[in-house]
Amino acid sequence: MTTNLNVAVFGAYGHTGRFVVAELLERGYAPVLIGRDPAKLSALSSVLPGLESRQASADDPTSLDRALAGAAAVINCAGPFAATTAPVVEAALRAGIPYVDVAAEIEANVDTFEHFAEGAREAGTVVVPAMAFFGGLGDLLVTAAAGDWTAADEVHVAYGLSSWHPTAGTLAAGTVSDGRRGGRGVRFAQGRLQYHDDARPTLEWPFPEPLGPQQVIGEFTMADVVTVPSHLAVPEVTTYMTAVAAADLAAPDATAPAAVDDRGRSAQTFVVDVVVRAGGAERRLTASGQDIYAISAPLAVEAVDRVLTGRARATGVVSAGAAFDAVDFLRALAPHLTVRQPLDAA
Ligand SMILES: NC(=O)c1ccc[n+]([C@@H]2O[C@H](COP(=O)([O-])OP(=O)(O)OC[C@H]3O[C@@H](n4cnc5c(N)ncnc54)[C@H](OP(=O)(O)O)[C@@H]3O)[C@@H](O)[C@H]2O)c1
């Protein structure tokens, strides 16, 4: 059992950071509030008296070292992650503490695996990128569905979002990722990321009832194309997004999520339907819940809790499915997530 309950949250006053801070408090941890803007930090501190807050900037390593001093782990919620992952991972490795982030940027997640695998292993610590709704939940579901399969022919992750009111951070991350791709599309096929200029297909995805079949955008490529193949030998990973949510995200007048309950969740609902195929057989798992930003907090905090209590399976850079017992992890999310099929029979 861990005795140090201090968990640093970089980007603590962002939309997702606030959910993470609330979840840490609920789980008995002592969040250390970190951000680059002193005024925003003090506004958050004023509604959360008693918590320590520390100003730090991604471009100032000394400030990051000060901010992480005495912390047992750090959760990075400050995105676009293209600008924050490397400096915060480096600070975590200097401090010798685990690092978890919620990055949904494919290229940033690739960078984390490529640049820090060795350093994290040498430090004997764990770096878990994309430990959130996109990249984390899909990976856990795929891993649980695959069960004893160590290889598969294809993986499909279909996102059934009822709507998508994006945060400023989501929109900024999308712009940065688009820029890194030179406006091209990306898919994971033939065992690698491929950049292309093809139009994305629209098709119908057979979500189970009660959602039922929905129009989806195919090759709406999300971070699962990095996390899943990082530990499952599979040449094709395809992700899909309900057309209605994709249109919300692309709308020029997109509005931020609005809280509708006392946890601060929006009315958005989600269904994540994963299908894994191997040798003509198919395994499927479907999970549902409310608010993709809110669910990212129990995902990230459960990961930190597992690492700090000796329940991570590996050191180095590892995705959710590689780091943790996926079935057990999904069970632990039960208050926030409903899994449709019996987990052990997936
Ligand atoms: N994988 C997933 O499913 C998932 C889920 C949730 C969120 N996310 C990602 O997490 C990020 C944050 O989302 P959000 O909803 O919390 O957005 P948000 O409410 O706009 O908050 C963004 C936060 O990041 C901070 N930040 C941005 N650039 C920074 C930099 N260079 N240095 C330090 N801090 C910086 C902001 O601080 P300032 O206000 O000072 O700029 C703010 O605290 C986005 O990239 C989003 O895509 C991913």
The ligand as an SDF file (V2000), in Angstrom:
LIG
                    3D

 48 52  0  0  0  0  0  0  0  0999 V2000
   -7.9300   10.7980  -24.4220 N   0  0  0  0  0  0  0  0  0  0  0  0
   -9.0970   11.3260  -24.0530 C   0  0  0  0  0  0  0  0  0  0  0  0
  -10.1320   10.6900  -24.1350 O   0  0  0  0  0  0  0  0  0  0  0  0
   -9.1340   12.6980  -23.4740 C   0  0  0  0  0  0  0  0  0  0  0  0
  -10.1120   12.9980  -22.5180 C   0  0  0  0  0  0  0  0  0  0  0  0
  -10.1110   14.2780  -21.9790 C   0  0  0  0  0  0  0  0  0  0  0  0
   -9.1810   15.2220  -22.3990 C   0  0  0  0  0  0  0  0  0  0  0  0
   -8.2630   14.8770  -23.3220 N   0  0  0  0  0  0  0  0  0  0  0  0
   -7.2530   15.8430  -23.7730 C   0  0  0  0  0  0  0  0  0  0  0  0
   -6.7610   16.5440  -22.6360 O   0  0  0  0  0  0  0  0  0  0  0  0
   -6.4250   17.8650  -22.9930 C   0  0  0  0  0  0  0  0  0  0  0  0
   -7.0960   18.8250  -22.0370 C   0  0  0  0  0  0  0  0  0  0  0  0
   -8.4700   18.7620  -22.2530 O   0  0  0  0  0  0  0  0  0  0  0  0
   -9.4740   19.6370  -21.3980 P   0  0  0  0  0  0  0  0  0  0  0  0
  -10.7870   19.0910  -21.7140 O   0  0  0  0  0  0  0  0  0  0  0  0
   -9.0890   19.6600  -19.9630 O   0  0  0  0  0  0  0  0  0  0  0  0
   -9.2550   21.0650  -22.0370 O   0  0  0  0  0  0  0  0  0  0  0  0
   -9.2790   22.5090  -21.3670 P   0  0  0  0  0  0  0  0  0  0  0  0
  -10.3970   22.6260  -20.4060 O   0  0  0  0  0  0  0  0  0  0  0  0
   -9.2030   23.4690  -22.4830 O   0  0  0  0  0  0  0  0  0  0  0  0
   -7.9340   22.5490  -20.5230 O   0  0  0  0  0  0  0  0  0  0  0  0
   -6.6690   22.5250  -21.1080 C   0  0  0  0  0  0  0  0  0  0  0  0
   -5.6380   22.5820  -19.9920 C   0  0  0  0  0  0  0  0  0  0  0  0
   -4.3370   22.3790  -20.5520 O   0  0  0  0  0  0  0  0  0  0  0  0
   -3.5100   23.4660  -20.1390 C   0  0  0  0  0  0  0  0  0  0  0  0
   -2.4690   23.6780  -21.1420 N   0  0  0  0  0  0  0  0  0  0  0  0
   -2.6190   23.7190  -22.4800 C   0  0  0  0  0  0  0  0  0  0  0  0
   -1.4210   23.9210  -23.0710 N   0  0  0  0  0  0  0  0  0  0  0  0
   -0.5240   24.0010  -22.0740 C   0  0  0  0  0  0  0  0  0  0  0  0
    0.8820   24.2180  -22.0430 C   0  0  0  0  0  0  0  0  0  0  0  0
    1.6010   24.3610  -23.1460 N   0  0  0  0  0  0  0  0  0  0  0  0
    1.4840   24.2470  -20.8290 N   0  0  0  0  0  0  0  0  0  0  0  0
    0.7840   24.0860  -19.7050 C   0  0  0  0  0  0  0  0  0  0  0  0
   -0.5440   23.9020  -19.6690 N   0  0  0  0  0  0  0  0  0  0  0  0
   -1.1880   23.8670  -20.8440 C   0  0  0  0  0  0  0  0  0  0  0  0
   -4.4540   24.6290  -19.9970 C   0  0  0  0  0  0  0  0  0  0  0  0
   -3.8710   25.6460  -19.2470 O   0  0  0  0  0  0  0  0  0  0  0  0
   -4.1140   27.2010  -19.6680 P   0  0  0  0  0  0  0  0  0  0  0  0
   -5.5430   27.5140  -19.3480 O   0  0  0  0  0  0  0  0  0  0  0  0
   -3.1400   27.9290  -18.8120 O   0  0  0  0  0  0  0  0  0  0  0  0
   -3.8440   27.3290  -21.1410 O   0  0  0  0  0  0  0  0  0  0  0  0
   -5.6120   23.9150  -19.2930 C   0  0  0  0  0  0  0  0  0  0  0  0
   -5.3300   23.7080  -17.9440 O   0  0  0  0  0  0  0  0  0  0  0  0
   -6.8380   18.0200  -24.4600 C   0  0  0  0  0  0  0  0  0  0  0  0
   -5.6800   17.8380  -25.2470 O   0  0  0  0  0  0  0  0  0  0  0  0
   -7.8130   16.8870  -24.6970 C   0  0  0  0  0  0  0  0  0  0  0  0
   -7.7900   16.4250  -26.0240 O   0  0  0  0  0  0  0  0  0  0  0  0
   -8.2210   13.6410  -23.8660 C   0  0  0  0  0  0  0  0  0  0  0  0
  1  2  1  0
  2  3  2  0
  2  4  1  0
  4  5  1  0
  4 48  2  0
  5  6  2  0
  6  7  1  0
  7  8  2  0
  8  9  1  0
  8 48  1  0
  9 10  1  0
  9 46  1  0
 10 11  1  0
 11 12  1  0
 11 44  1  0
 12 13  1  0
 13 14  1  0
 14 15  2  0
 14 16  1  0
 14 17  1  0
 17 18  1  0
 18 19  2  0
 18 20  1  0
 18 21  1  0
 21 22  1  0
 22 23  1  0
 23 24  1  0
 23 42  1  0
 24 25  1  0
 25 26  1  0
 25 36  1  0
 26 27  1  0
 26 35  1  0
 27 28  2  0
 28 29  1  0
 29 30  1  0
 29 35  2  0
 30 31  1  0
 30 32  2  0
 32 33  1  0
 33 34  2  0
 34 35  1  0
 36 37  1  0
 36 42  1  0
 37 38  1  0
 38 39  2  0
 38 40  1  0
 38 41  1  0
 42 43  1  0
 44 45  1  0
 44 46  1  0
 46 47  1  0
M  CHG  2   8   1  16  -1
M  END
$$$$
